[in-house]
Each structure stands twice: as C-alpha cells, then as structure tokens.
Amino acid sequence: MIKTLLLAGSALVVLAGCATTADPAAVQPASPEVEAAVAPIHSAAPVVPDNILLADWSGPFDGVPPWDKVTPELFPQAIQFGIDEQRREYQAIANNPEAPTFANTVEAMERTGQRLDRVLSVFGVMTDNMSTPAYQALDKEWSPKLSAAFDEIRLNPKLFERISTLHAQKDSLGLDAKQNRLLTRLYESYVRNGARLNPEQKQQLSGYNQQLAGLFSDFNARLLADEGTFTTATAAEMKGVPQDVRDAAAATAKDKGLPAGTFAIRNTRSAVEPVLTFGDNRALREKVFNAFVNRGDNGNANDTNQLIAQIVKLRADRAKLLGYATHADWRMQDTMAKTPARGMELMMRVWPAAVARVKEEVRDQQPFAKRDGVSTIEPWDYRYYQEKVRKAKYDLSEAEIKPYFELSNLVNGMFWSAEQLYDLKFTENTGQVPTWHPDIRTFVVSNAKTGEQTGLFYFDTYAREGKRSGAWATTFRSRARLLDDNIVLGSNNNNFTKPAAGQPVLVSLDDASTLFHEFGHAIHYYLNDVKYPSLGGSQRDFVEYPSQVNENWLLTRPVLERFAKHYKTGQPMPQKLVAKIKAADTFNQGFSTVEYLSSALVDMKLHTQPGGVVDPDAFEKQALAELGMPREMVMRHRLPQFGHLFSSDAYSAGYYSYLWSETMDADTWAAFEEAGNPFDRATADKFRTLLLSTGNETDRAEAYRAFRGRDPDVNALLKRRGFPTK
C-alpha cells in the first residue's frame, strides 16, 4: 500500500506488466529484517472474517477477483478490516525498536496493505462500472474514512523519522540505483504531503483531505445522474443519422419503455457525437448538444458548480498549508514538467496556431451553411458542416469509413499489433473466469514466443446505466517481483453504444483511436516489469505517453489491410479509401486541438488561483475570453462535468499532460518512421526495454533521452497536426 501513498502526487493508475519470462531469482522472499518488522502483526492479528472480499483470490492466474460474489453489503466490513490490518502493519514498522534499515522500513512498507489493496480494487470497479445508489452511498461514506486512514500513515511522525533517517544516510547504505530512487521518492512524497507539519497543521490537512474525498464522491454521483438522462427524437428528426446509431437509439427507447417509433439518445459522448455529425435536423442537434454540454450545470439537484467552488477553495487552502503558492505548484512537484509555467509554455506554443486553424475551418464551412440558410455557425453546427467540408475536400466521410471499422475486427487488429511489436499474445477465454457484467470479455495474455502466461485482460466495452462516462484503463494486480506478483490483471473500459441484437458495432475514426489509446495503457501495464510496487507507476505527464503512441498503429497499412474489413462483405478497405484517409490526416486539427487545449488551459488557470475563490461558470467564461476561444465551439470538458479534475485529485492541474505526452508520442512515432517500418522490431524493442518495461525505476526524462538520444522535439507534434513549426 506504500504505492498508494507514494503515487498520491503522481499517476493513480499503477502500471505494471511483462512479456518476458520471469527470472525466479528476481522473486525475493522477505528478509529476516522484514519478517522481524512484521512479526508483531502476525502474532496479534485477529481472525480474518468470513467475507469473500477478504479472502485471498483463488483460481487460475494466481487468483482472480470473485466478481460474481460481490455485493454492496460486503464492503463495510471488508474495508474496515483492511484499514485496521494496514494500520497494524504500519504501526509495527513505526514502533520497531531496531534502528531503521532499508529492509525493516522501506521494504517492509512495500509489503503492507495488500489485503486492503485487493478490496479497493474490487470496490473501484463497482463504483466506476456498476454504480448503483447503494454503491454511491458506500463511496460517499467510505471515501473520507479512507482518506483519513492514508493520512494517518503519511503523517505518522515515528514512521517519517525512520524514513528521514534513512534518507539522510542513503549514500552510505549500499543501496542500488532502484533502491536509492525508491527511498528518495518516498521521502519527498512524505514531505510533499505534510510530514513536516506540526500536529495542529496535520489535523487541519487531514480535515481538508477528508472534505475533498466527500466532495469528489458527490461530484461523481451528480455527473453520473445527468449522464443517465436522454433526449427523445422522432424518426423524422433523426434524418441523416447513420442506421447503426438509429438502431441503438431505438433499442434504448425500447428499454426505457417509450412508444414505438421513438428514439432515445443517451447523454454520453458516444451517443451524442454521431447525431451532431450527421443529423440533418438542426433543432435536434441543438437540443442534444445543450443537454450534453450542460451536464452538471442546470441549477437542479445534479448541479455541480457549488461542489467545484468548494473543491477549488479547499485545494488552494491545502496548498498554502503545505507551503506552496497554488494547488498547481503542489501537484506538479512530481511531474516531468515540474512547474505550471512549463506546462503553460508548451500549451501556449500550440494554442495560437490551433485557434488560427479553427478560423480557417469555419470559413470552409460557411458556404455549406449558407446553402441551408444558416448565417452563423453555432457549436452544434461545427461537426455537421465540418463533415460536409471533409466530403467536399477529400471525397471522404465518416459514413464511408465506419462500415470498415467493426469493433471485433479492430480489437483483433490491436491484439495483432501488440504481438508483432512486443510478443504479447491475447487469447479469448470469456466465460472461464468471473466478471462483473455479462458483457465483459476476457483474454489470456501470454508471451507469444515462450507461451508463458503473463496476464489476464478484462474488456468492458459498452455504455450502460451506472457506468461512468469516458474511457479508462485499470489494473487489479500489477507486477511486482518483490511480492511475487507476476501475473497482471487489468482492464480496458470504453463506452461504445451497445447495438441491437444481431447488429454490428461500427465505430468512428475517433472512437477507434480511443480504443487503441486505452489499449496502449494495457500494453504498458502488461510489459511493465519492476521489483518494487511503488516504482510501477508513472508521473501524470508520462502516463498518457504509451497510450498515445499506440494510437499510431491504427492507420498503418498492415492493420488496415488485415482488419479494416467491411462488416457485410468482409472485403478489406480499398486502397483508394486508405489514401483518402491519409490525405485527410491533418483535417479538423484546429477543432480537435482547441477542444482539448481549452480544457487544459482552463484547468491550469483555475488551479493557479492563489485564493481559490471562484464562481466556476463565471471563471470559465472569463478564462476562455482571455484566451480568445472561438465562439463556434466549446471545451471538450466544461468545468461542471470535468470528471478528470473533480472526481479526484488525479488530473487536477494535470490535463496538460496529454499534450506533454503527445510531444513524446509524436517524436517516438518519428523514430519508427525513420526506421522505415511501423513494426520495426529494433525500435520496438528499444521502446519496450527503456520506456515501457521500466515503470518509474529510472528518471523518465533520462529514459526518453536514452531512447531517442535527445529530448523530444515539439516540432514533431506541430508537424503532425499540420501547424507551422516556426
């Protein structure tokens, strides 16, 4: 559980994995010093209750979660027992009468909290993927309690004294480079999170953290409620919308008990964007758009503005207490960028060119709009008329692409790519292990050359009520040789619209990119091979890098030729269509860049407010006006629904990280292009061994320099987006 503490200022997704055969010598039993440190725990430990959540995971793959036996009622006992057990483990380390050593302090901490880790891994899935009022109530109750439990460890003066003593002596302890890095990061994390505060200040800090945990839970519940709504439409209003989208909306309406002939458009991105792109009925586009962009901002019981104001103020107060000018300054201590100024510098390098491109895109749209009697392009018009521009400029439309982007074929394509590049083989075993929903598919992960099983992959692809929006990757067990955790359990989670029975799932180019993006996270944690759990994660502005690199393989010729097959005829995508997609490579980059970057800039501006007193709606408007936000579009995530920022601290003052990571991503793809082959194994092996498999065992900037021989070149990013490089 030390990794949870250490990663509090870093990426909360712990990435770990391996595609190579384990070295048995690397699996290390606890040393005598560690055994001595934890002996008092075992001798006085209470009997573990008969609760399936507290039992060691059993079955194949070194044990799997008992998803089929999970109920909300099991969690209070399981979480409390896990907290109490973890407390005893840390108290035994803190109160050890022996002088601190790396083994009896740092390594002992690495072994703590494993049972609570397992419980919370399951709890996270139930609150993210299967949320119900019962799980929301549990989240609201236990989030502050868990925050207090972790603060109790971070703010333990005896524990910090041992860590501090070791840190002061680290040059004389005979540590190897990884141990030195672990100790250094542990010490810095404790300092950053308040270990040096006096008792009164520590109590105040823990109060802030507990209040924030409760507010995060409330924000999630309100956003989920608004995303559970839908917009109804008639067949006439749905004119122009692709048949597969119409079928899904009809199925949703039927599930909701609406009259025959009614369509229900869920208030989620995957359901809304096809209507905004293809729907001929402008009034419907406006209605669907407003419902989507005003999630959390309707002045009703689900409005999130007051919650956001409280969160921002508490974050500012906490930063001041910890000795930092702003929340952003505190959050960015453990990042590659290091300071808000560096993050802003990169974003503002790209912003002017992106805004200029949007103005060009709007000019291109205006002739098409005028034909429809539309004199002013509104935000609900942008996608619709941009699609007409694409057709006119490149003889290309999303409707032409989608029949070749059938979900199952794309999944096979991403698996095939991983095998060609990294020897990761995915073999379906759905039905052989428990899952949390009948729609989940599962796959054995193995080394394609040796056959060794290295992981289990859960694939949760469809949107449903109770599942949060967006797309994300999760691990339930990460590889850590110290703990003999060798088989990685992880998942990808998407929100594609589930089709009517017997219908294919056809996805847009954007959704296909998201599919490959999330799978890039999966590749990262299946390849990651570290000894210490706390060095398995990544800094926030690095964690998106492997996933963004993986998007590049989607449109490579080998993948398109093998897997972009027409869902009816089975014929591969014609070369003429492939050529048109390539020709339109930088199309719509103004819109996509401004949509994302406006969100990242507002995030950073919000969290560099020293006092933290804001009216979210007013602040958003003012910040966008200062930036010169084009009136024809909105942020990808407006503040009232910005879950990245307000469902936890994870991405707060950190949404810039996608652009930071893309700078490395574009430059990395340039390395494959320089090799003359997107599947060049020498480049892939270097990428894997230096960057994907090493977790945080080495400095990430140094690791990148070892890979490329230099720092990433931002011009590669600008070139990719079709923006001027000077």
Secondary structure, 3 states (H helix, E strand, C coil): CHHHHHHHHCCCCCCCCCCCCCCHHHCCCCCHHHHHHHHHHHHHCCCCCCCCCCCCCECCCCCECCHHHCCHHHHHHHHHHHHHHHHHHHHHHHCCCCCCCHHHHHHHHHCCCHHHHHHHHHHHHHHHHCCCHHHHHHHHHHHHHHHHHHHHHHCCHHHHHHHHHHHHCHHHCCCCHHHHHHHHHHHHHHHHCCCCCCHHHHHHHHHHHHHHHHHHHHHHHHHHHHHCCEEEECCCCCCCCCHHHHHHHHHHHHHCCCCCCCEEEECCHHHHHHHHHHCCCHHHHHHHHHHHHCCCCCCCCCCCHHHHHHHHHHHHHHHHHCCCCCHHHHHHHHCCCCCHHHHHHHHHHHHHHHHHHHHHHHHHHHHHHHHCCCCCCCCCCHHHHHHHHHHHHHCCCHHHHHHHCEHHHHHHHHHHHHHHHHCEEEEECCCCCCCCCCCCEEEEEEECCCCCEEEEEEEEEECCCCCCCCCEEEEEECCEHHHCECCEEEEEEEEECCCCCCCCCECCHHHHHHHHHHHHHHHHHHHCCCCCHHHCCCCHHHHCHHHHHHHHHHHCHHHHHHHCECCCCCCECCHHHHHHHHHCCCCCHHHHHHHHHHHHHHHHHHCCCCCCCCCHHHHHHHHHHHHCCCCCCCCCCCHHHCHHHHCCCCCCCCCCHHHHHHHHHHHHHHHHHHHCCCCCHHHHHHHHHHHHCCCCCCCHHHHHHHHHCCCCCHHHHHHHCCCCCC
